[in-house]
Amino acid sequence: MTARILDGVRIGKEIRGEVAAAVARMAGKGRKPGLAVVIVGDDPASRVYVRSKGRACLEAGMHSETVEYPATVTQDELLAQIDRLNADPAIHGMLVQLPLPKHIDTDAVLRRIDPAKDVDGFHPVNVGKLVIGDPTAFRPATPYGVQQMLIREGIETKGAHAVIIGRSTIVGKPMAGLLLHDAPGGNATVTVCHSRSRDLPSIARTADILVVAIGKPEFVTADMVRPGAVVIDVGINRVNDASHPKGYRLVGDVAYAPVAEVASAITPVPGGVGPMTIAMLLRNTLQAAEQAGR
Ligand code: NDP
């Protein structure tokens, strides 16, 4: 079997187009969704993400603001900035790019964001809303993107056994909630595995849909995948590769080529889940503006 490739670039573009059309309709009423991104320090990967988020916002016709701080910023300065953005009517959504330097209490920062503007969906209010299935919740962009891929590719989740490897607050746990809900892209039977799971390969082999988010290059091998399963690879890992002009290449958490021989559908890395994440962040910013009614 050679798996169908689930193209996140194409699906992400489709969603960005839908968001841009909705933003244009809002513009007709004199309204414009705005997203602020706060970044601390000069981690090159974080800077690349933040730049792409800003660019994507502008392309969708949204207002975009980036607030940059050196790694030496104090927690009080950061909290004061969040208070300003909470009060700013031009900003409907905001996020603080993670990770933050060690001297900053990340939980305190995330909890300071007004839940109505928390487009990353990391505030406890939104985490709770997601768990109870409240449609006003902001769904974390990566698992929300995975769910949209499944829906738009016609992959039936209802009654399927979905196995998620990884239980982070950003990916694994919200993914479980979304797949479990009694809603489109939900109604799966969900198993979540982590580093302490016993005999993970045999659990993975029972999956109709296998979502992998652990940050370990090519961890999932073909013998861990049931023939015909759908495999979603969230991982983004840099591995050294002297033959590549940059000296490294990106690989997922799944050994792509051998697993593609067994699976019925698979996401590539790059070009799979990654582009969906930014698309869903824009979708969440639009949702924030719609819910704010201004
Ligand atoms: P975290 O490090 O926060 O969580 C990793 C999870 O994987 C933990 O639950 C950990 O278990 C589990 N894990 C680690 N090693 C193993 C193992 N050997 N067997 C089973 N479980 C294991 O990672 P994130 O969720 O933030 O990210 C995961 C990956 O997804 C990374 O590669 C990241 O770069 C990528 N990512 C991609 C995004 C995108 O846009 N495509 C967005 C976000 C992340 P335990 O809890 O027991 O320690």
Residues whose N, C-alpha, C, O or C-beta is under 5 A from the ligand:
A	BS01	NDP	T142 G166 R167 S168 I170 V171 C193 H194 S195 R196 A213 I214 G215 V234 G235 I236 N237 V273 G274 T277
